């Protein structure tokens, strides 16, 4: 059995219900997310008790904007496509991820999931040794890759197998605009350390948590076409599901990517007895992954 067989069991009414988009679900989720960020920001700015550890929490929330940006590449979280585009662009910009470029990169990942010849995510190998694992978890390779991508796209040839020629001009402009914004932000550090305290340092501190989370999505999954096997769903608690916009339901997402985040728990109920690659929590996955490092 593969994911297509499972989805074929869904009735037309189920498919219509599952793929219905909603501004209200996403705006409510985003409001709570921003409220959590606002609490952290206020705490840090006031330098209240334990404000330094709160920078880590701030960084986790900032880093996990990746999952919102990711959802927006599918045009699913909001019913309004204008909101999908703007929220995707802003959330990506916060984490140095050019949204338009990432959409093409990510959709190629969906077309060729865990295919070593064609999945662009596999251009950077998953860590196999303790040394590469520790370097990976720091987030340093991510930052290097993103700066490299931005400069390449802005000033050199952004061509890639997943990037259509018609998109080259927009991708180049996007990277130039982002680099201009980042230059202004870094220039502001000569006048104030606000960007350093609220954005740069927290992002660096939060990135390791995102790296560990993302490893679970496909790490050590078989290189096959069946989404029930080449992708992993992690059974976790609602705090992490909230933080990651329900993306721990990752088999479900890859099997039916037009289902918005708020309907993934419902899709899970249809698929839960057929899932193959799963883990009982991120700690369990991390422990299993670490056992095979050398």
DOZA-268699 format. One record per residue (C-alpha): chain; residue number from 0; x, y, z. Coordinates in nm, 3 decimals, m for minus. Layout:
N
REC  tordo  bati       c1       c2       c3
REC      A   NUM        X        Y        Z
...
***
This chain:
294
REC  tordo  bati       c1       c2       c3
REC      A     0    0.000    0.000    0.000
REC      A     1    0.120    0.352   m0.077
REC      A     2   m0.011    0.701   m0.010
REC      A     3   m0.211    0.711   m0.335
REC      A     4   m0.407    0.404   m0.225
REC      A     5   m0.485    0.563    0.110
REC      A     6   m0.599    0.889   m0.046
REC      A     7   m0.816    0.702   m0.296
REC      A     8   m1.029    0.588   m0.003
REC      A     9   m1.129    0.946    0.074
REC      A    10   m1.471    1.044   m0.051
REC      A    11   m1.512    1.355   m0.268
REC      A    12   m1.685    1.521    0.029
REC      A    13   m1.387    1.441    0.254
REC      A    14   m1.143    1.584    0.002
REC      A    15   m1.346    1.901   m0.035
REC      A    16   m1.369    1.944    0.340
REC      A    17   m1.000    1.874    0.398
REC      A    18   m0.878    2.120    0.136
REC      A    19   m1.103    2.408    0.237
REC      A    20   m0.892    2.712    0.321
REC      A    21   m0.969    2.959    0.593
REC      A    22   m0.837    3.301    0.686
REC      A    23   m0.978    3.275    1.038
REC      A    24   m0.787    2.959    1.141
REC      A    25   m0.457    3.099    1.019
REC      A    26   m0.508    3.451    1.154
REC      A    27   m0.601    3.317    1.498
REC      A    28   m0.297    3.088    1.500
REC      A    29   m0.073    3.372    1.381
REC      A    30   m0.214    3.608    1.645
REC      A    31   m0.130    3.362    1.924
REC      A    32    0.215    3.306    1.774
REC      A    33    0.282    3.680    1.757
REC      A    34    0.151    3.723    2.111
REC      A    35    0.406    3.469    2.236
REC      A    36    0.678    3.656    2.049
REC      A    37    0.558    3.986    2.195
REC      A    38    0.580    3.847    2.549
REC      A    39    0.936    3.732    2.485
REC      A    40    1.030    4.064    2.325
REC      A    41    0.888    4.264    2.617
REC      A    42    1.064    4.040    2.869
REC      A    43    1.399    4.080    2.694
REC      A    44    1.362    4.455    2.646
REC      A    45    1.277    4.503    3.015
REC      A    46    1.572    4.284    3.115
REC      A    47    1.352    4.122    3.378
REC      A    48    1.462    3.814    3.571
REC      A    49    1.600    3.538    3.342
REC      A    50    1.578    3.759    3.031
REC      A    51    1.886    3.592    2.877
REC      A    52    1.726    3.243    2.869
REC      A    53    1.413    3.402    2.723
REC      A    54    1.629    3.496    2.422
REC      A    55    1.644    3.123    2.345
REC      A    56    1.264    3.100    2.349
REC      A    57    1.246    3.409    2.131
REC      A    58    1.488    3.241    1.892
REC      A    59    1.283    2.924    1.877
REC      A    60    0.970    3.117    1.782
REC      A    61    1.162    3.317    1.522
REC      A    62    1.332    3.010    1.375
REC      A    63    1.007    2.814    1.354
REC      A    64    0.863    3.083    1.131
REC      A    65    1.019    2.850    0.874
REC      A    66    0.715    2.625    0.911
REC      A    67    0.479    2.916    0.839
REC      A    68    0.687    3.023    0.539
REC      A    69    0.686    2.663    0.422
REC      A    70    0.307    2.645    0.443
REC      A    71    0.275    2.968    0.247
REC      A    72    0.478    2.819   m0.040
REC      A    73    0.183    2.580   m0.082
REC      A    74   m0.065    2.872   m0.072
REC      A    75   m0.269    2.685    0.188
REC      A    76   m0.269    2.852    0.532
REC      A    77   m0.479    3.154    0.430
REC      A    78   m0.776    3.166    0.196
REC      A    79   m0.647    3.503    0.078
REC      A    80   m0.362    3.450   m0.167
REC      A    81   m0.236    3.801   m0.097
REC      A    82   m0.195    3.705    0.270
REC      A    83   m0.017    3.382    0.172
REC      A    84    0.231    3.578   m0.038
REC      A    85    0.298    3.860    0.207
REC      A    86    0.312    3.646    0.522
REC      A    87    0.532    3.396    0.341
REC      A    88    0.769    3.668    0.224
REC      A    89    0.793    3.834    0.567
REC      A    90    0.835    3.510    0.764
REC      A    91    1.098    3.391    0.517
REC      A    92    1.279    3.724    0.528
REC      A    93    1.308    3.706    0.906
REC      A    94    1.505    3.380    0.878
REC      A    95    1.710    3.475    0.566
REC      A    96    1.497    3.252    0.344
REC      A    97    1.397    3.412    0.010
REC      A    98    1.035    3.312   m0.026
REC      A    99    0.993    3.299   m0.403
REC      A   100    1.315    3.102   m0.451
REC      A   101    1.219    2.867   m0.169
REC      A   102    0.880    2.796   m0.327
REC      A   103    1.046    2.649   m0.637
REC      A   104    1.306    2.467   m0.427
REC      A   105    1.044    2.320   m0.197
REC      A   106    0.798    2.214   m0.464
REC      A   107    1.081    2.022   m0.631
REC      A   108    1.137    1.852   m0.296
REC      A   109    0.772    1.747   m0.296
REC      A   110    0.791    1.614   m0.652
REC      A   111    1.107    1.414   m0.580
REC      A   112    1.092    1.343   m0.206
REC      A   113    1.401    1.154   m0.087
REC      A   114    1.512    1.089   m0.445
REC      A   115    1.892    1.126   m0.422
REC      A   116    1.914    1.229   m0.788
REC      A   117    1.645    1.497   m0.790
REC      A   118    1.544    1.609   m0.440
REC      A   119    1.724    1.945   m0.388
REC      A   120    1.714    1.894   m0.010
REC      A   121    1.954    1.602   m0.055
REC      A   122    2.214    1.821   m0.226
REC      A   123    2.334    1.872    0.132
REC      A   124    2.378    1.523    0.280
REC      A   125    2.227    1.440    0.617
REC      A   126    2.490    1.402    0.891
REC      A   127    2.635    1.051    0.929
REC      A   128    2.915    1.118    1.180
REC      A   129    2.915    1.280    1.521
REC      A   130    3.132    1.560    1.386
REC      A   131    2.901    1.642    1.094
REC      A   132    2.599    1.605    1.323
REC      A   133    2.731    1.859    1.575
REC      A   134    2.820    2.103    1.298
REC      A   135    2.476    2.055    1.142
REC      A   136    2.292    2.116    1.468
REC      A   137    2.473    2.447    1.532
REC      A   138    2.295    2.590    1.229
REC      A   139    2.623    2.721    1.084
REC      A   140    2.579    2.533    0.752
REC      A   141    2.230    2.681    0.721
REC      A   142    2.351    3.038    0.764
REC      A   143    2.637    2.984    0.519
REC      A   144    2.400    2.829    0.266
REC      A   145    2.145    3.110    0.295
REC      A   146    2.399    3.390    0.257
REC      A   147    2.551    3.206   m0.038
REC      A   148    2.210    3.160   m0.199
REC      A   149    2.118    3.525   m0.150
REC      A   150    2.442    3.655   m0.303
REC      A   151    2.432    3.405   m0.589
REC      A   152    2.073    3.486   m0.672
REC      A   153    2.129    3.861   m0.642
REC      A   154    2.452    3.906   m0.837
REC      A   155    2.531    3.586   m1.026
REC      A   156    2.340    3.317   m1.211
REC      A   157    2.053    3.183   m0.996
REC      A   158    1.981    2.899   m1.237
REC      A   159    1.891    2.562   m1.085
REC      A   160    1.712    2.252   m1.216
REC      A   161    1.405    2.343   m1.009
REC      A   162    1.398    2.712   m1.106
REC      A   163    1.212    2.798   m1.430
REC      A   164    1.383    3.056   m1.649
REC      A   165    1.078    3.283   m1.633
REC      A   166    1.128    3.320   m1.255
REC      A   167    1.495    3.421   m1.272
REC      A   168    1.433    3.796   m1.282
REC      A   169    1.194    3.791   m0.985
REC      A   170    1.426    3.569   m0.782
REC      A   171    1.716    3.805   m0.850
REC      A   172    1.510    4.109   m0.749
REC      A   173    1.386    3.935   m0.435
REC      A   174    1.740    3.860   m0.318
REC      A   175    1.856    4.215   m0.389
REC      A   176    1.568    4.362   m0.189
REC      A   177    1.640    4.129    0.103
REC      A   178    2.010    4.207    0.098
REC      A   179    1.925    4.577    0.100
REC      A   180    1.701    4.530    0.405
REC      A   181    1.965    4.325    0.586
REC      A   182    2.228    4.589    0.510
REC      A   183    2.009    4.856    0.670
REC      A   184    1.945    4.636    0.975
REC      A   185    2.313    4.559    1.023
REC      A   186    2.392    4.928    0.974
REC      A   187    2.151    5.009    1.256
REC      A   188    2.379    4.819    1.494
REC      A   189    2.607    5.123    1.499
REC      A   190    2.322    5.318    1.661
REC      A   191    2.142    5.054    1.868
REC      A   192    2.178    4.690    1.972
REC      A   193    1.803    4.620    1.944
REC      A   194    1.834    4.412    1.627
REC      A   195    2.121    4.218    1.783
REC      A   196    1.930    4.146    2.104
REC      A   197    1.588    4.074    1.960
REC      A   198    1.670    3.918    1.624
REC      A   199    2.029    3.817    1.545
REC      A   200    2.135    3.650    1.871
REC      A   201    1.796    3.481    1.928
REC      A   202    1.798    3.344    1.571
REC      A   203    2.141    3.193    1.627
REC      A   204    2.029    3.043    1.959
REC      A   205    1.702    2.909    1.819
REC      A   206    1.833    2.756    1.497
REC      A   207    1.966    2.433    1.657
REC      A   208    1.612    2.345    1.771
REC      A   209    1.482    2.387    1.417
REC      A   210    1.769    2.177    1.277
REC      A   211    1.684    1.891    1.514
REC      A   212    1.315    1.919    1.428
REC      A   213    1.376    1.917    1.052
REC      A   214    1.602    1.611    1.067
REC      A   215    1.300    1.409    1.173
REC      A   216    1.099    1.492    0.861
REC      A   217    1.297    1.262    0.629
REC      A   218    1.613    1.162    0.813
REC      A   219    1.687    0.789    0.780
REC      A   220    1.369    0.734    0.576
REC      A   221    1.390    0.499    0.275
REC      A   222    1.471    0.641   m0.069
REC      A   223    1.142    0.527   m0.223
REC      A   224    0.848    0.704   m0.387
REC      A   225    0.592    0.599   m0.126
REC      A   226    0.516    0.896    0.101
REC      A   227    0.414    0.659    0.380
REC      A   228    0.779    0.552    0.398
REC      A   229    0.999    0.836    0.268
REC      A   230    0.852    1.088    0.513
REC      A   231    0.808    1.070    0.890
REC      A   232    0.518    1.170    1.113
REC      A   233    0.619    1.240    1.471
REC      A   234    0.365    1.192    1.749
REC      A   235    0.419    1.486    1.978
REC      A   236    0.231    1.722    2.208
REC      A   237    0.022    2.020    2.108
REC      A   238    0.285    2.282    2.199
REC      A   239    0.521    2.156    1.929
REC      A   240    0.235    2.108    1.686
REC      A   241    0.137    2.471    1.748
REC      A   242    0.494    2.592    1.710
REC      A   243    0.537    2.399    1.383
REC      A   244    0.194    2.472    1.237
REC      A   245    0.098    2.102    1.256
REC      A   246    0.390    1.995    1.038
REC      A   247    0.477    1.701    1.268
REC      A   248    0.192    1.542    1.067
REC      A   249    0.445    1.525    0.787
REC      A   250    0.342    1.208    0.607
REC      A   251   m0.006    1.352    0.590
REC      A   252    0.128    1.680    0.450
REC      A   253    0.342    1.514    0.184
REC      A   254    0.067    1.274    0.086
REC      A   255   m0.189    1.553    0.037
REC      A   256   m0.003    1.889    0.030
REC      A   257   m0.309    2.096   m0.062
REC      A   258   m0.456    2.029    0.283
REC      A   259   m0.404    2.340    0.502
REC      A   260   m0.230    2.309    0.836
REC      A   261   m0.550    2.330    1.043
REC      A   262   m0.699    2.024    0.866
REC      A   263   m0.394    1.797    0.902
REC      A   264   m0.516    1.646    1.234
REC      A   265   m0.838    1.551    1.056
REC      A   266   m0.644    1.398    0.766
REC      A   267   m0.434    1.210    1.022
REC      A   268   m0.747    1.037    1.148
REC      A   269   m0.807    0.902    0.798
REC      A   270   m0.446    0.785    0.760
REC      A   271   m0.324    0.690    1.108
REC      A   272   m0.355    0.314    1.060
REC      A   273   m0.147    0.320    0.741
REC      A   274    0.155    0.530    0.846
REC      A   275    0.489    0.349    0.819
REC      A   276    0.771    0.588    0.915
REC      A   277    0.681    0.732    1.254
REC      A   278    0.845    0.828    1.582
REC      A   279    0.703    0.860    1.931
REC      A   280    0.831    1.210    1.995
REC      A   281    1.135    1.412    1.890
REC      A   282    1.348    1.288    2.176
REC      A   283    1.287    0.929    2.064
REC      A   284    1.376    1.017    1.706
REC      A   285    1.692    1.202    1.810
REC      A   286    1.805    0.909    2.024
REC      A   287    1.749    0.664    1.739
REC      A   288    1.923    0.891    1.488
REC      A   289    2.223    0.935    1.720
REC      A   290    2.265    0.557    1.762
REC      A   291    2.364    0.526    1.395
REC      A   292    2.621    0.805    1.397
REC      A   293    2.986    0.700    1.393
***
